[in-house]
């Protein structure tokens, strides 16, 4: 299949991406600063700047099938480093949301971390790391995976065993609910 045929096949996804993200990806000139500064870039199957290139070319399906969008830590280092002010982190988040909406998750269980993360944030208003680890392990069926990594943190009292809610939990819940409502409205416009 030629590039033009692949782009035509992706036209609906490209339009949806542009509408949902609002990011002008054409400003990206592939300097690579996003990839160079990415703390998880060494583990990505496709570097961040190449994800941006796929999106520029309209190959949204390929970008959505990458495990890189799920490994993205949403730390916004890529956006901060971009000399053209492209919101690269928002591009990655939009691709994650679209991949879930289109049942196009690259690897089994790779989206589970993201789902557990959002559930904890919704309930607690802040992150609870032990709950994130246990929750991810429970939903993936790997109950004891990575537990050895937590022992040094517990020994040095870097992790709190008991969760605590944010003082602004009601405000955080309203923000999440508003964002979810906006996403549902956006989904209905598809």
N, C-alpha and C positions, 0 to 999 in steps of 0.2 A: 504494500500500500504506500502511495506517495505521501509526502508531507502535506500537500494540498488536500488530499483526500482525508487524511487524519484530522486536519484542521476543520474541514467541513463537518466531519463526524462529531467534532467537539464543540461546534458552534453554540448549541443550546447551553452546554456547561460553561462555556466562556462568557456568555451573556449573563448567566446566573451568577457566576463568580464576580463579574464587574459590578453587578447590581448589589450583591450582598457585601462585598468588601469596600467598595468605594475607593480603592487604592489605584493610583495611576502607575501601573507597573512599567509603563513605557519609559519612565524616568530612570530606571535602573540601567546602568551602562556596564554592568558585569565587572566591577572593580575587585570584587571578592572580599571586601572588608567584612561583610556579614558572615561569611564562612570562616574567615581567619579568626574572628573574635568569638565564635560560637563555642561555649563550654562543652557541648556534646557533639560537636561537628565531626570528631574522629570516629564516632560510632554510627554516623548516618550513612545510609546506602547511597544517597544523592546529596551532595553539599547544598547548603542553603542558596547560594547564588545560582546553582543549576536548577533548583526548584523554581526560582524566580524566572529563569530563562524558559523553562517549560510553560510557565503561566504566560509569559510574554508571547510565546509562540502559539498560545491557545490550546496547548496540549494538557488540559486540566485533568483528564482521566489518568494520565501518567503521573502527574503530580499527586493526585489523590491516592494512587496505589503505592506510593512510596512510604516506607516506614519512617522516613525522616520527619514527616509532619507530626508523628506521634512521639518521637524522641525529643522534639523541640521542648525546651524547659520554660518557654514563655518568659524568659528573663529580660527580653527587650534589648539585649546587647546589640543584636543585628540592626535594629531600628535606630538605636543611639549612634552606631558607627557609620550609618549610611550617609555619605556626603551629599546625596540628593534628597534626603528627608523622606525616603520611601518607608512606609510602615510595614516592614518585612514581617514582624511578629504578627500583625493583623492578617497578613496574607496566609501565614501558616495556620492561624486559628480558623480562618474562613475555610481553608482546605480541609481541616479536621472536621468541621461541622458539615461540610458538603459530603465528605466521605461517609460519615455516619448516616446522613439523610439518604444517600444513594446506595447504602449497603455495600460500600466499596472499601472496606477496611483491609489493609495489606496483609496482616498476619493475625492469626487467631490470638485473641487476648491482648493485643497491643493497645486497644482502646480502653481496656478495663481500668488502667491506672487513671486515665483522664476522668472516667465516670465516677470512680471512687473519690477522687480529688474533689470533684464538683459536689458530690453528696455530702462530704464532710464540711466543705465550705458553707453549704446551704444550712446544715444543721448547727454548726458551731460558730460560724462567722469568722473563723480563722482556721489555720491548718493544725491538725493534730497528727504528728508524724507516726507515732506507733499505730494509731488507727488506720492511717493510710497504708502502712506496710501490711498489717493484719487483714484489712479489707481487701487489698489487692490479692493477697495470697488466698483468701477465702474464695473470691469470685473466679480465680483461675484454677483452683483446686490444688495449688502448690503450697500447702499449709506452712511448711518450714523453710521455704525459699528465702534466702538472704537474711535469715534471722541472726546468723553469726555476725553480720555487719553491725547490728544494733548493740551487741554486748559492750564494746568499748565506749559507746556513747552513754549507755546506762551506767557503766562503771565510773565514768567521769561526770555524771549528772548533767549531761548535755541534752537529754530527753526527759520530758516530764511524763510519768506513767499515767497520771490522772488528767483527763481532758478538762478544759475549762472554756466556757463560752466567752465570746467577745462582749464587751459592755454595750456595744452598738448592734447587737444581733438583729433587732427589729428593723433597723435602717438597712443593714446588709441584706436581710431577707427581701425587703421591698425592692432594693436595687436588682437583686437576682430575678425576682418575679417580673419586674419591668422589662429586663433584658430578655427573659424567656417569652414574654408576651410579644415583644417586638420581633423575636425570632419566629414565633408562630404566625404573626401577620405577614412577615416576609415569606414564609413557607407557603402561605395561602395565595400569595401573588405569583407563585411559580406556574 
